[in-house]
Amino acid sequence: MTGDVIGKKIWMIRPHGEGAELISDWRCDPSWMLFRALTPVVKPLFRWNHGQCNNTAITGLSQYLHQQRERANAATPLRRSSRPAARKRASERALAR
């Protein structure tokens, strides 16, 4: 990336348990002299703000994904079968979701 801040950002996605882990590595260097001079003073504030933004994003994304999963589960009703073995398999599939 170039502009007010020059640097490189690398995204890595890898398996983690039953889900995935997203790793963001951002190495940047401010190009303005004023940014360079103020970096030691404002770095803790930027770090705190970044953490707050990430926590808000994680909370919102978690709620959204939970709602999507509930909608998907509600849209696929459990079918009844007259055969006991088929009923058992259908209920096991529903529990696995």
C-alpha positions in Angstrom: 0.0 0.0 0.0 1.2 3.5 -0.7 0.0 7.0 0.2 0.0 8.5 3.7 1.1 5.2 5.0 3.5 2.9 3.1 3.6 -0.8 3.9 2.4 -4.3 3.3 -0.6 -6.2 4.6 -0.7 -10.0 4.5 -3.9 -12.1 5.2 -3.6 -15.7 6.2 -6.5 -18.1 6.7 -5.8 -21.5 8.2 -7.8 -24.3 9.9 -8.4 -23.9 13.6 -10.4 -26.5 15.5 -13.8 -26.8 13.7 -13.5 -23.4 12.1 -10.8 -21.2 10.7 -8.3 -18.6 12.0 -7.8 -15.3 10.2 -4.4 -13.6 10.7 -3.7 -10.1 9.6 -0.1 -8.9 9.5 0.3 -5.3 8.7 3.7 -3.7 8.5 3.5 0.1 7.9 5.6 3.2 8.0 4.1 6.7 8.0 5.4 8.8 5.1 4.6 12.2 6.7 7.2 13.7 9.1 4.4 14.8 11.4 3.1 11.2 11.6 6.6 10.0 12.3 7.0 12.5 15.1 3.7 11.8 16.7 3.9 8.0 16.5 5.3 7.4 20.0 2.6 9.6 21.5 -0.5 8.3 19.6 0.5 4.7 19.1 -1.2 3.5 22.4 -4.4 5.4 21.4 -4.4 3.8 17.9 -3.7 0.4 19.4 -6.7 0.8 21.8 -9.0 2.1 19.1 -8.0 -0.8 16.8 -8.8 -3.3 19.5 -12.2 -1.6 20.1 -13.0 -1.7 16.4 -12.0 -5.4 16.2 -14.2 -6.3 19.2 -17.2 -4.5 17.7 -16.7 -6.2 14.4 -16.3 -9.7 15.9 -19.5 -9.2 18.0 -21.5 -8.0 15.0 -20.2 -10.8 12.7 -20.9 -13.4 15.3 -24.5 -12.2 15.7 -25.0 -12.1 11.9 -23.7 -15.6 11.4 -25.8 -16.9 14.2 -28.9 -15.3 12.7 -28.0 -16.8 9.2 -27.6 -20.3 10.8 -31.0 -20.0 12.5 -32.7 -18.9 9.3 -31.1 -21.8 7.4 -32.2 -24.3 10.0 -35.8 -22.9 10.0 -36.0 -23.1 6.2 -35.2 -26.8 6.1 -38.0 -28.6 8.0 -37.5 -32.1 9.4 -39.3 -34.5 7.1 -41.3 -37.3 8.7 -41.1 -40.9 7.5 -43.3 -43.8 8.3 -40.2 -46.0 8.6 -38.5 -45.9 12.1 -35.0 -46.1 10.7 -35.5 -43.2 8.4 -37.0 -41.1 11.2 -33.9 -41.9 13.3 -31.5 -40.8 10.6 -33.5 -37.6 9.9 -33.4 -36.6 13.6 -29.7 -37.4 13.8 -29.1 -35.0 10.8 -31.2 -32.3 12.5 -29.1 -32.7 15.7 -25.8 -32.5 13.8 -26.7 -29.0 12.5 
